[in-house]
Amino acid sequence: MAGSADRPFSPPRAFPRLELNAYVDYTGSEVLLFHKVRNISLGGVCIQSPAIEDVGTIVDLVLNFPDLDTSVAVQGEVVWANREAPMDMGIRYVNLDGERKDALRKYLAALNAKTP
């Protein structure tokens, strides 16, 4: 299985990705609010934003789930960045403690249950 032209080959994901109605506020080189979450898993998140961070940048995220009326604060590292449309970046969670991981697992399970 080869990688796409814009992303190198990578092994299969450790956690399945879920598409959802959610948004993220993040702090990296600047504070950016209300950006679309393209997909999410227990390992990381893909967000769409007009301000793309460099690979390796550590960002603080607040994942907002309006369908569940809740949010989770996490820290992540940018692992890939797409500076062309649709301008998005992949962020892997770092320093995710057990409490936040359990909360995220619970919210993802609830969102998955709501998906038809």
Secondary structure as UniProt FT lines:
FT   STRAND          23..27
FT   STRAND          31..40
FT   STRAND          44..48
FT   TURN            55..56
FT   STRAND          58..65
FT   TURN            66..69
FT   STRAND          70..82
FT   TURN            85..86
FT   STRAND          88..94
FT   HELIX           98..114
//
